[in-house]
């Protein structure tokens, strides 16, 4: 009996007191309406072909279309690929962990690298770091970016709390950040003269960013609270921030401007049941101490939304079987819908007209 009591006391002490890196913040999420209405479940992505990366590579998070029509993606290990026909072709080794990709007006490829910051690639072997510090501190979790016509680079930094390079990668670090609910994510921009400045702060895991066709506003995905914001950049409302999409049925990842005034938004995962613990920081600490088997994790059910500039949902395409894995972005190029993924061995591709 005494041994049993000792074990119970030790177990309680561990659950209540063992040091962990998380300092959870109380949060009361809105009730998830689930896959209802315009989000009703479907299998529209079920026919997508999984285009595999060569040599067992995984994680084509994003893609970029260059002015000459060349399409690039990058994998978890930092290899850059040209998407050319049936099989992606490796063209360079960038290193780091590239997430967001975008073409610049100078013909170069701009990269949000979660390990090293904002980078510019112009040819094999020619890559430079543009932003790795801001306001005197390091950029530790660059996520996505969009490059304006004048060369200004708008980018997100998901967290100032957890560094994915030292915390096991972007996937576990994203889980930590969202489970903690710390709001250290921000959006910044690098001006053509090289100056970097924050323009919006206070997000729980900032993710996708995308400029409007007129570049008068920027959409910002706040993954940790299942919503998308709009930040006005010019005009009478310049500097104002407003809710664009709230209480989504999943956690938004990359936002891709289609170029016609519409945007593709990937939902990396449906909302997870563990959200019921969000108001209770102490319980969340206990769950974290129980180990990886009980900690929250993304649910692999792909979902892409296409929305217009007013936030109206024009399409909701889903992969309830999860055969594509965790979806991180989407875009139609030459009549083909590309569905990018976090840690799958490739990306999805299927015929789809832009107006569908």
N, C-alpha and C positions, 0 to 999 in steps of 0.2 A: 504493500500500500504506500509506504514512504517513497519507494522508487517511482511509483506511478505519479505521486504528487510532484516529485522533483522534475519528472519529465514534463508534466503539465506546466509547471512554473517556467521551465526553460523554454518551452514552446511558445507560451504567451509572451515571455520576454523577447523572444526572437521576432514574433509578429508585431509587437508594439514598439520595439526599440532598436532593432538592428539597423545600422546606418545604410541608407540608399541614396542615390543621386537625385531622386525626385522630391520636390516640395509642392505637392498638389494644391491647386487653387479651387475653391468651391465655385461651381458653375451649375446653373439650372437650365439645361437645354430645353428648347421647345419640343412639344410632343411630335414625334415622327409620324406623319400620316402614311408613310410607306409608299408602295407602288400603286397609287390610285390616280384617277383622273388622267391627266396628260402623261403621267409617268407609269401608266398601267403596264404590267409585265408583258414582254414580247420576246421573240427570238430573232429579231432583225439582224443581229450580228452572227447568228448561228452558221451562216453559209460562208463567213469570212475564212479565207485561206490563211494558214499560219506560214508566213515566209520566214524560214529559219536563217539565222546568222551562221556563217561558216565556223568550223572548228569548235563547235560546242559553246560558242559565246552566248551570253544572255544580256537582257536589259536594255533594249533600244527605247529609251525613255521619250525621245522627241525626234522631230525631223525638221529639216529646213529646205526650202526651195530657193536655189540661187537664181540670179538674174538670167543666166543662160539656160535655166530649166533643170540643171543638175539637182538631184535630191540627195541629201546626206542624213545619216543618223550615226549614233555612237553607242557603244555598249558599256556595261558596268566596269570593264577593265580599262576603259579609255581609248579603245580602238575606234577610229573614224572610218565609216563605210560610205561608199557611193551606192545608192539604190539604183541598179541598172539592170532592168529585165527581171529574170526569175530569181537571181541570186545576188545578194549584196556583196560588194567587192571592197575589201580592206584597202584603204589608201594612205593611212598614216596612224601613228601612235601618239595620242595626245597626252596620255597619262591621266591621273586624277580620276574623278567620277563625273563625267559630263552629264548634265541633266538637260536644261533648256538649250536649244539651238535656234539661230535666226540669221538670215542673210542681211548684210549691211549695204547701204547705198554705195559703198566703195568696192563692192564685189567680194568682200571677205566674209568669212563665216564667224559669227560671234557665239561664244559658248559660255553658259553659266555652269561653272564647275563647282560642285559642292565641296571639294577639298581645297581648291586654290583661288576661287573668285571668278571674276569676269575676264575672259580671254578672247583673243582674236587670232584666227587661223587664216592664212592667205595662200599657202601651198605646202606640200609635204616638207616637214622639217622646219616650217616657219610659223611658230605660234608664240605669242607674247601675252603676258598678263597685263591687263589694263587697270583692274581694280582689285586690290586685296586688302585694303584698309579703308575705313571711313570714320570720320569723327574721332580719329586717334585710336580706333580699335580694329581688330581683324574682321574681315568678312568670312565667317566660318561656315556658312550654309547657303551659298548662292543656289537658286533653284531654277527659275525661268527668267526669260528676258524677251524684250521686243525692241527693235532698233527703229527709230524714227527716220524720216527722210533726210533730216539734217545731220544724222549721225549720233544723236543723243540715244544712249542705251538706258532703257528702263529695265530694272531687274528687281527680283524679290530675294530676300534673305529670310529663310524660314524660321530661324531661331538664333538668338544670341546666348542661349543657355547650353546647348548640346552640339558638339562638333562631330559630324558623321565620320570624319576620318579617324577619330580616336574612340568612337562609341560603337563600332561594329558595322558602319555603313548607313546609308540613307533610310532603309526600311526600319530597322530597330530604332533609329534616332527619331524618325517621324512618330512612331508609336509612343515613345517616351514623351515627346513634346506635347502631343495631343492628350495623352493620359494625364499629364501634369497640368495642362491648360494655362501654362505661362504665356503671357502675351508680348514676347520680346521680338516677334517677327516684324519685319518692316519692308517698305519698298523704297528704292533709291534710284537715282539716275546719274549717269556719267555724261557730262556735257561735252561738246566737241573740243573744248579747250583742255579737257582732261580732268576738270573738277568733278568730284563725286559728292553728292549730297542726298540725305534722306528726305523724302517728300511725304511719307505716310508711315505711321508707327502704330504699335499696340495691337498686332494681330497674333492669333493663336495658330501658328504654322502657316505663314504666308506661302503661297504656291504660284499658280499661273498668273501671268499678266499679259494683257493684250491691248494694243492701241486701236481706237476707232479709225475708220477710213480717213476722217478729217483730222485725226490726231488731236481732237479737242477733249477727249477723255480716255482714261485708262481703266480697264477692268482688272480687278484684283481678287483672286480666289483665296479665301480664308478656310483652309481645309479643316482645321480643328473645330470650327463652329458651323460647318456645312452651309456656307453662304458665300456670295460674291458681292463685292463692293464696286462702286463707280467713283473714281476720283476725277474731277473736272480739271483740265490742264490749261484751258484758255476760255475766253469769253467772259460774260458777266459773272459766271459762277466759278471762275478759276480758283482752285484751292479748296473748294467744297467737296465733301465726301458724303455719299449716300448709299443706302442699301439698293442693290440691283436685283439680287435673287436671295431669298432667305429661306431657312428651314428646308433645304433640299433633302431628297431621300437618300443621299449619299454624300461622300466627302469629295469636294471638287479638287482636281489636280490641275493639269495644264489647261490653258485657254488658248485657242488658236483662232486668229482672225482669218476668215475665209477670203476676205478681200472684196466682198459684195455687201458689206454691212452686217453680215451675220458672223456668229462665232461658234466654234465647237468647244464644248466643255466636257472633259472626261470626269466621271465619278469613279474614283479609284476603288471604292468599296461602298456597299450599302451601309447605312448607319448600324452600329453594333449594339447588341443588348446591354453591354457594360456601361452604356450611357446612364443607366439608372443610378450608378455609383457617383456620378459627377458632383452632386451636391455634398459628398461626404469625403473630404480629403483623407481622414484617418483610415477609412475602409480601403481607399485606393492604395495607400501605403502598404496595408496588410496584404492586399492582393498582389502587389508587386513583389513583396518578400516571399510569396509562395512559389515564385519561379516562372520560367517561360511557359510551362504547360498551361497555366491559368491566366497569364497576362493577355490583354486584348491583342487581336491581330486582325489585319484586313481580311474581308471575305471576298473570295475570288469569283465575283459575278460582274462581268464587264458591263459598262453603261456609258454611252455618249449622248450628250444633249446638243442640239443645234438651236441657238436662240438669236433673236434679232436685237437691234440696238436699244429697244425698249424693255427688254427682258422677257419677251413672249417666247415660250417654248415652241419651236417649229417642228422639232423631231426628237424622239426619245428612242434610241436604238440600244438594244440590250443583248447580253450574252449570259442568260441565267445558268447555263451549264458550266461557265467558267473556263471554257477550253482555251481562251486567249490569255487567261491569267488576269493580273491586276492592270486595268486599262489606265493609261496616263495621258493620252492625247488622241486627237483625231483631226483629219483634214482631207478634203477631196482634192486630188491632183489628177488632171487629165481623165476625169470620169471614174477614178478609182478612190475609194475611201480607205485611207491608211489608219489603222488603229494601233497606237504605240503602247508599249507595255513596260512594267517596272523591272521584272526579273524573269520573264519568260524567255525561251530560246529564240524568239523572233517577234515579228509584228503581224497584225492582221491586215488583209487586203481584200477588197471586194468591189465589184462594179457598183457605182452609185453616182447619179447625176447630182450636180451641185444643188439643184432646186428641189431634190427629193426630201 
